[in-house]
Amino acid sequence: AQATLLPEIADIETLLSFGESWRAEAPMMVPSQAGVSRSTASDFILACARHPQTSEMEIAQALRRASPTAFPNPRFVALADELLGRRGRMSAAIAAMSPRNEGIESQPFELWPAPT
């Protein structure tokens, strides 16, 4: 069995660096073992970073509407929350998301453009 590595701050820094260079003209694919945790956390983190004027709660709600199976990885989000200086708002927003629908298979979804 393959060990799962815990996300580290360097992972978030890499993600944010990519997000700064991504022009959003083409879809972004975030690979994930199950497609519900780190990938959706990455979507949420990039949306927060690219739209600092939009509330974290609004972005989390948009993510839930886009994907009923999304379950952003709390550690990934907490690290980004700290790095982006969001003072716990990102973590609070994903904690407040409605429960994910576990009864359906994860499907690709589009979060962009993020809410304005």
Secondary structure, DSSP 8 states (H G I E B T S, - for coil): --------HHHHHHHHHHHHH--SSS------SSSSSHHHHHHHHHHHHH-TTS-HHHHHHHHHHH-TT----HHHHHHHHHHTT-TTHHHHHHHTS----TTS--------S---
